[in-house]
Amino acid sequence: MLVENRAGSERALALVIALEILIFAFTGPNFLSTGNAFEIVRLGVELGLLALALSPIIVTGGIDLSVGSMMGLCAVVFGFLWRDLHVPIVFAGLAALATGVAGGALNALLITRFGGAPLIVTLGTYSLFRGIAEGLTRGVENFSQFPPAFLYIGQGYLGGIIPAQALVFVVFAAFFWLLLHRSIYGRALRAIGFAAAGNGDARWAGIPVARRLALSYTLSGFTAAAASLIYVAHLGQARSDAGTGYELLAITAVVLGGASIAGGRGSIWGTLLGLTAIVVLQNGLRVSALPVELAGILTSAILVVTIAISQLRFTPAPEAEEDQMKNSQLAVLSAVIIAGSLIVAGSNWWLVRSIRPAPATGSAAAAPIRHTIAVMPKAKGDPYFVSTRLGAEAAAKELGQDLIWDGPADLDPARQNEVVEAWITRGVDTIAVAVINAPGISTVLRKARAKGIKVLTWDADAQPDARDFFVNQATPQGIGETLADEANRILGGSGDFAIITGALTAANQNEWIRYIKARIADKYPKLNLITIRPSDDDRNRAFSEAQTLMKVYPKMRLIMAISAPAVPGAAEAVKQSGRQDVKVTGLSLPNMCKPYVKAGIADSVVLWNTLDLGYLVVNASRQAADGTLKAGATSMDGGRLGTIGVEGSQVVLGKPLVFTKENIDKFDF
C-alpha cells in the first residue's frame, strides 16, 4: 500500500510540474528553450545535493537543519586553506569534504550516543557551524580568484550547453537512489523511520540503529561539503553565508516529494520531483519578470501545507479512509501549487499591462525604439533603492521603455546571479546591476555581454571587463572628501569619530572610506578615526552599534554612518542616550533623516539625488541599447538632467549634495 501511495503522490506532483511548465511557457519568454532547461538543472544542483542528503534522514524520522551552515563552514575552510595557507586546491577541496564528514559525524554522535533529538542537535550545530565560519572570516573576509579549472566545475558548460556541475549531481543522485532503494541500508532506514512513526523499536528486528543513523548524518555532512564546493565554483567566491536558507528549501523538496516528516516513507524519485517543482517555480517567476519574493512565499506555503499533510497522513484511521484522505490531500497540495502558478500568470499579465503606456497619437516614425531594461538593486527593501526605483520608473515612462525592477530581498550575491541568469534567458536588451560582490557577479555579466546584452552597473561596480558602463552617482573621491569635510566642520578641526558602514565587504563603501582616510591624513591630521563597524544595511543593527560605540569610546564626538538605514539608526541611539556632545552625519535619504536633522542630532546628511540616479540608470541603459551611448563618449544627453559627463566607461551623475537644517525641506525623497 505504501508503494502505491508513493506512486500516486509522484504522479500528482509530476502533473503539477507539467502545469507549471505549461503556464510559464505562456508567461515567460524563452522559458521552453533548451538553454533555459539546462539553466533549471544548473539552478537546482546545490539545493538538490542537500535534498538528496536529507532524504534518508527524513525517511528515518530525523532532520538535519545544519546542512546550509555546513556549506558555509566548508566553503570558508576551502577558501582559507587555498588562499591563506597556500594548500593546493585539490587538497583544500579534500579538506573541505573532510570538514563536512566531521560535522556530520558530530551530529551523529550527539544523536546516537547521547540520545539528542535530531531537531535540537542540528539546530544547535546550525548555529555552531555558521558561527565558526563567521569567526574564521570575522564576517568580513571572502575568498576569491580561484583558478579557472576549478571555476569550470560551477560555471562551465559541456558542449557549450550542459552545466558541468550537473554530472556531479547525477553521480550523487544515483548513489542515494542505490542506497535508499537497492541496499540493505535503505531497508534498515525505512524500518527505523517506520518505528519512529510510532510502530515500535527497530532494534527489536536486529537492526543496528545507531550505525545506520550515523551513516545517514555523516553522508549528509559529506554531501553538504560537496555542495559547498559547487557553490564556490559557481559564485567564484567562498563566503561564510554560503547556503543560508538552503536547509528550508531542501526539506521542502523532500517533503513535497512524498516523504513523511514522521518517518518511514520517502523516495529519491519523489525528492527529485519536489526539487523540480521548486526550481521550475523559481525559474519561471524570474523569467516571467516577477518578484523573487513571490517564489519565497509560494515555497513557504508549499512547505507548511505539505508538512501538515504529512502529519495528517499518520492519524490512525481505517485503511480505506486513510487512502481516501491521502488522495484528497494530494489534490489540495496540487491545487495550492496550481493556484500559485495561476497567480503568476495573472500577475504577469497585470504587470505587462501596467507598464505599457497609452498608444502614441503622433507619427509612428517619431515613436522611440522600445527596449526591455532590467534593473537590479542590491536589496529591494532598502529605502535608498526604493527611492531610486521611483526615478527609474519615471524615466521608463518618459522614454517609452519596458522596465523590469527585481533583485534579492537582502544582500545576497548568489540571488543576484540567479536573477541575471533568468534575464539572459528572457532576452532583455539591457541589464543594470547595483553590485553586491564584484568577483561573484562578473562571470554571469560577461555571459550576458557575450549574448549581445548591454550591461551596466550602478551604485557599485563590477569588474571593468564585465560591463559596458558604470553609472556612478558621484566619484568615490568626491563622496569621501565631502564626508571628511563635514566631519572636520562638525568637530571643529579635532576630535574622535567612528564610521558605521553597511557591509564591511561593500566595494563602494570601502572606496569611500579610503578617500575619507586620505583626506584626513592630508588636510585634517587632528581628526581621529577610531573604528569602523558594520550595520548590514539594517537600522536596528546601526542603532545597537551606535549604542556600543558611545559606551566603549566615551570621548567620541561624531558618528559617521555611510549607509542609508544606518544614519537614522545611529541618530536614534544618540537621541535616546541624551548625549548632547555626540553628533551624527553620513550618507542617507533626507526624508529618513529629516526629524533628526531638525532636532540637531544629525548635523548634516550627504547624498546625491536618488531619483536622478534611478532616472539616469534607465536613460543610460536605453542609450546603450540603441547605440547612442558608445565607448569613447565624453558626454551623453541626460534628458531632464541636462548634459551628463562620461569619464572613460563611467557615467557620472555629479557632485554629492549636503543636506542641513536650512535646506532639507526643499527635497522630498
Disulfide bonds with the S-S distance in Angstrom:
none
